[in-house]
């Protein structure tokens, strides 16, 4: 039973986060080449996705009824919206779809985190929850591999969205039977003392929000940066799957090293490693800089999410869903600021690099906040 819950949560995150949400990244160069929008407009379309993610996460955090329905709508809404993307064109249509897709992924992320953590703990297999968070990275990896195939077959963006949509449809259909039924998630909620925002939780929330801002720029535009630096290069097509594959590797490393340091120290290290990854994209010339950047930033992506949620459970064990929602909301705010800053950067300088340096600083500060101890 525990394994079925873990694998279902894993594939739910593959669908809603890894493919439904992040397949936009390898699509950006293709849609810009088709003159559907500019790089600045792509930043604003991405911002709408993160705004939807913010609303979805906040709603999931506050919800007291229909929890299972939100999880189902998150997964199947992602499937429908990805398929609809095949018939959309231009920044307005894609902006609306990305907003709704972000809302669906916000629902899915919070509800899957709560459902899997509570159920796996109930069945005596809490460590399996770590593997669930590899789902988005596996989805990113496969969406990147699919993008390579799309490029080699010279498919247009509409056909590419159709491919992604069919893939999400197959995966969602395979796990639907295991998703929670009405009332199941309510039974895992335990009546507890009122929630108190302690100084440690405040620092975690601020740090995690900064982490959301820091990672979203390379996560959204790494493929575009590779295409701009190495036009018509096969390497540029593989940057995104390297990013996703590194995320899976990061989860594996996290599992292997979970007894070496405290959760907060490991989370701080993840933030600092991601900061180094952004810096490497700028100071290491040629292909190597982007490869190292994809490995370091991508490697810390979902490991950082898993560690932050786990640390929040250590600090507030009776409020797991609320904290998952609160952290995801803060992360979404950071993600929303990222594309807005990138659009300003490209508008006034014609380059993304100034925004990336701000992202580098945000990761450094996030690590300091997490590792700091209160008096």
Secondary structure as UniProt FT lines:
FT   HELIX           2..13
FT   HELIX           14..19
FT   TURN            20..22
FT   HELIX           23..33
FT   TURN            34..35
FT   HELIX           39..62
FT   HELIX           67..84
FT   HELIX           85..87
FT   HELIX           90..122
FT   TURN            123..124
FT   TURN            126..127
FT   HELIX           128..132
FT   TURN            133..134
FT   HELIX           135..152
FT   TURN            153..154
FT   HELIX           157..175
FT   HELIX           176..178
FT   TURN            182..185
FT   HELIX           186..188
FT   HELIX           199..229
FT   TURN            231..232
FT   HELIX           234..256
FT   TURN            257..260
FT   HELIX           263..283
FT   HELIX           286..299
FT   HELIX           301..315
FT   TURN            317..318
FT   HELIX           320..349
FT   HELIX           353..371
//
